[in-house]
Amino acid sequence: MGRLIDSSVFISLERGGLSLESLPLDVMDEPVAVAAATVAELLMGVHRANTPERRLRRESFVEGILELLPILPYDLRVARLHAQAWAQLAASGQTVGAYDLMIGATALAHGYAVLTENLRDFRRIPGLVVEEAIWSR
């Protein structure tokens, strides 16, 4: 089963001063990718940087991710799963953030697990396999 890396993992790496080489991609014998929604979240962080230096550092980090990993799109199949998961959660009185639902739906559409530090929200998404990224801390 492939793994879709959530933004929480990348944010921990960047905040901890770790490089993308810290990702244990060589021990994962399955495909590893990033959802388009994760890219959007990371780019928002670039644009929210409060200094030019921080913005450049974040931008370089995000561009490194884009060069290293394939990006899985938000397409019609993902949109359908997104809407279905949202409806199931709403019917049970639960919510998950829009971007997390988009990431989860992307993982479901491609048969991937989500690798994250945000277990609480992702575990609410019906049918989603969630793995904790303990090595990124």
Order of alpha helices (4+ residues) and beta strands (2+ residues): beta-alpha-beta-alpha-alpha-beta-alpha-alpha-beta-alpha-beta
